[in-house]
Amino acid sequence: MYADHRLSLAYLTVQGCPPLDHVRAAAAAGYDSAGLRLIAPLGLDLAHPIVGDKALIGQLKSLSAELGVDFLDGEVFTLTPATDVREWQAVLETAAELSMPLMQITSEDPDRNRAADNLARIAGMAADHGIAMAIEFMRWRTAATIEDAAELAGLSGARNVGILLDALHLSRSGGSPAAVAALPSDLILYLQLCDAGAEMPADDPSCIAEARGGRLQPGTGALWLRELVDVLPADIAISVETPNSADHALDFTQKAQKGMDFSRRFLASLGR
């Protein structure tokens, strides 16, 4: 814990890292938790499958216990017009076996009522395992803004649905700390922390490239991070997501450590 925050090493910070090495990197850099990619985002391949690999799951559980690093969240379901949530049962079972309290979900379904119905179904399945569903909004998704995510959560009617607040996505979708403050505080399940430049990407491909390989370390950019943290619970869990292609020469542990060092420095600057 740092300043009452549970700090987790996000998948993208060490993108491409094998799951066991991800846990080792998180432990070496002083994180409390790690986030694993259990299912690939729409249109991408899964580099290191975990679901269905009983041996690997057992190794992850053992290593987690040995090193004192648990698992905060799993990536990432995508709601589409063709979604059949029954196909996600094995993913939820894996998340439950790893004691993950959160699973990320995005929406690419233009029919908000159908998306909400499917979200309610997967949330019901997740609730049986003690897992909450965290909607991640992104400028290029159908659920593009924090208001879209809040509406989708409300339409689902599920108590275990909330929002994953990514500082970069909030900025690039036109949001602000004021937009966060306008929502019920318990709707925000956790924060993905990074910084970014003042210039807004010109189009969605540029925005995607920035999100996956152009983020800045907390406190080194132009985002209103101090104001954002001020409107969030003092003990909110923080996933450090700071992938930057300029760090390509660093190994996975060095990338994890860099994110941790800058995150701690930023949190210390808040005076908490």
Secondary structure, DSSP 8 states (H G I E B T S, - for coil): -BTTB-EEE-GGGGTT--HHHHHHHHHHHT-SEEEEESS--TT---SS--TT-HHHHHHHHHHHHHHT-EEEEEEEEEE-TT--GGGGHHHHHHHHHTT--EEEEEE--S-HHHHHHHHHHHHHHHHTTT-EEEEE--TTSSS-SHHHHHHHHHHHT-TTEEEEEEHHHHHHTT--HHHHHTS-GGGEEEEEE-B--SS--SSHHHHHHHHHHB-B-TTSSSS-HHHHHHTS-TT--EEE---BGGGTTS-HHHHHHHHHHHHHHHHHHTT-
